[in-house]
Each structure stands twice: as C-alpha cells, then as structure tokens.
Amino acid sequence: MIDPGTIDLTEFLHTWYGAPSRRAAPLPDSCDWLPGPLKDWHTLARRWDTRLTHTTSMIPPEKILTADGKAVFMVDSTADWRWCIDPDEPDSVFDAEEYDPVERNPERLADFLVHNTVREAAFAAAARTWAPAVPDEALPEILSPMEEVAFGAWKWPVPGCRIFLGDGALAEIVEVDPDSGWEVHVAAPGFASLSRLENISGAHWRTPGGSPRTAPK
C-alpha cells in the first residue's frame, strides 16, 4: 500500500491541475492558532486559481471559528456533513453528519488533508469514467497498474470507499452490494491513461455526469 505521508501534494497538484499561478504567501496572523497541516494546506492551495474541492468545501482559514471546543474547517457540498479540529488536539480530525455529535476520524489531520485532496482531484480531472456493477473477477485488471493508498476508512460519502493510484490515473471503488459488484470511478489528467479500460470484460463504462457514489443498500 501507498503511505499517504509519501504523497507530495505540491507534485500531485502540479500533475492534476497544472503549474501553480503564484508563489506561496503566508496566511494572515489571525490564522496562527490553526494546526500546522491545515495552514500548510491553505498556503499551498492558494497558489492555484482553479478550484481544488468539488464535493467538499474548505472554510477560509481566517473564518474558522471555535465553538464548544471544536472548529469546523470543512463541510460537504450540501453542508450536511462537517469536519472539525480541536485546538487541544491539533493532530486530530472530528466529523459528523448534521445534528449528530462529532466523532474522531480515523486519520491524522495531515493524512486527512491528503486524502481529501487526492479524492477531489477525480472530480476535476479532464478524463473521467465510471462503471457500476463491476464483478469481482474484472476488478484486478482494472486496478492492476495501481496501488491502494492506505487512507483511513471514512463514513462519508459512503462507507467502504477505497482509493488507488498509479499509471497516471486515480480510482475510487466501493462495494455497493455483495450481489451487485463494485462501483468503480477512474480519473486521469488525460484520456490516454483510460484507454486500456475499454477492453476489460465485465466493466461497462459510462460518462460521469457528476454521478454521486451510490449508497449501500
């Protein structure tokens, strides 16, 4: 498995979004209280003009506020799910669906930010495709040039999503139902990295159309 800590986000963003538009600039002094990984992420993200999140939204660092001991730093696109930091536990992430009590996320903050950045790249990629109901026997061929990233298990958007990287592409898979196979989403900066998928038996590829991940039955 790929250790999330070995993924260089600067290099990753350059590959998926092109060269940055500007040099790094420090955040305002009012952000000094934020954990280092979160400050580093925003400092890096501000070098690109393009949007780096699509199914989630990062709260601008100068607008992150603490309430009841937690500070929301990210929400999903419908604001139904939230992710928080705790100033007393700067290396931790807490999350919950709206109105539910927050729980500790399985990932450290640094790995969480890599996880979200990598996953979101699939929604901005120039080349994207997905296939529902991929049988077990077709999955190894789809993933053969890739290696799974050892990200922690998230409850959002659906439990069980796994991410693979390699051969210039990114794949996210989830077993929707043991009887109906896998939902597989594959993205790449260019279509050449996806051409091999067309000949894989058992996988019926579709254009993404913004399709969300399917919730388990």
N, C-alpha and C positions, 0 to 999 in steps of 0.2 A: 504493500500500500504506500501511497504518497503521503508523507508527513506534511500537514498543512503549513508547518513552520518553514518548510523549504521552498514554498511558493513565493517568489519575489513579485510583489504586487506592482511595482513600477514596470518591470518587464512584462508582466501579464497584461496590464492596461495598455502598454505600447503595442503589444501584439493584437489585441482585440479592438482597440479604439484609435490606433494611430499615435503619432507623436504628440506629446503634450503641447498646449498652446502657450504656456507661460512658465516661468521659473517658480519654484516654491517660495511662498511668502508665509511668515509666521502668523498664527492666529492672534486675535486681539488679546490683550492682557486679561480680559474678563473670563477667558477660557482656561486660564492656568490651572484651575481646580480639576479639570477633566482628566481622566486616566490617560497615560501616555499613548497607548494604542489608538484610542479614539481621536486624540489630537493629531496623531501622525496620519490617520486615515483621511481626515478632513484636509489637512495640509496637502496631502498627495492628490486627493480628488479635485481640489480647486485648480490644479494645473491643467485640467481638461475642460473645454467648453461644453462637450457633449454630456448628456445625462448618463450617470453610471448606475442608477437604480430605476427599476420599472415596475416591479410588483411590490416593492417596499419604498419607503421614503425616509431619508435621514433628516432628523431635525437639525437645522443650522446650529453649529456649536454655541454661538452666542445666545441662542434662545432656549437652550436646555436648562430646565429648572428642576430643583429638588422639591418633592412633596411627599410627606410621610416616609422619609428616609430613602426614597428611590427617585431616579431621574430618567424619564423617558427620552431615549436618544434615537429611536426608530419606530415606525409604525408600518403596517401593511397598506396596500393601496386603498383599502376601504376604511382604514383606521379601526378595524375590528380587533386587531392584534397589536400588542405593544411590547417593546423590548426596553429594558431599563438597566441602568448601572446603579450601584450603591457606593457612595463616596467612602464608606468604611471598608468596602471590599472591592477595590479598584480593578482587580483581575477577573471579576465575575460578571456574568450576564444573568438577568432575570427576565422572564417573559410570561405572558398570559393573554388569553382572549379577553375581550372587553367585559368588564364587571367581574371577572374571576380574579382571585388572589394570585399574585405573581409567584412563580416557582423558579428555582435555579435551573438555568440552561446547562446542558452537559459540557459545553465548550468554554474554554477561557476566552476572554474578550478578544485577544489578538487573533485566535483561530476563528472565532465567530465572524469577525470582520472580513477575514479572508474568505470564509465560506460564503457569506452573502455576496461579496464582490464577484467571486467566481460564478456563482449560480446566476446572478443578474446578467452577466455577460451574454448568456444564452438568449436573452430577450432582445438584445440589441444587435445580435450578430447579423451579418449580411446574408448568411446562408443558414436556414433552419428547416428542420423537418421533424415529423413525429409519426409514430406508429402505435396504434392500440392493439391490445391482444396479441403481443408477440409471444410465441411459445417458448418454453424453456430451451428447446434444442437450437433455436435461432439466436438466442442471446449471446452465447460465447463468440460467435462470428462477428456480431455487431460490435462487441466490446474488445475484440482481440488485439487491436493496436493500442488500447488504452489501459490505464491502471487506475484502480479505485483510489480516491482521496479519502484519508481516514478522518473525515469530518464526524462530529458528534451527531447523534440522532435528534432531529427536530420534530416537534409535534405539528409544525406549520410548514408548508401549506397542507400536507397530509403526512401522517407518519410513514416511515419506511423509505423515504426518498434517498437515493444514493447517487453520488456524482463520480464520474470517471473523466480522466484527462489523458490525451496522447494523440500523436499523429495529426496535430493541428486542429483537433476537434474536442468538443466537450459533450458529454452525455449525462442525462439525468434519467434514472429509471425508478419505477415504483411498481410493486406487485399489487395491482388493483384488486384482484381476486384470485385465489389459487386455481380456480377452474377456468379463468379467462386470460391468463397470461400476464405479460408485463406491458405497461405503458412506457414507451421509450421516446425521449426527446433528444435530438442531436443537433448541435450548432457548431458553426465554424466561421472564421473570418472570410472564407471564400468557398465557393461551391466545389472546387476540386477535391476538397477533403471529404465531401459527402458522396461523391460519385460511386464509390465502391458499394454503398448501401443498396443501390438499386437491384443488385443481383443476388441479394440474400433471400433465400427461400423462407417463406413463412412470415415475413415482415411486409406489411402493406403501408407504404409511406404516404403521408398527407402533408399539405401545406399547413403551417401552424395556425394562422388566423387568430393569433392571440389566445389560443385554447388553453384554459387553465388545467392544472393537474386534476385528475379525476379522484374524487374522494372514495375511499374503500367502502364497500357495501357492508 
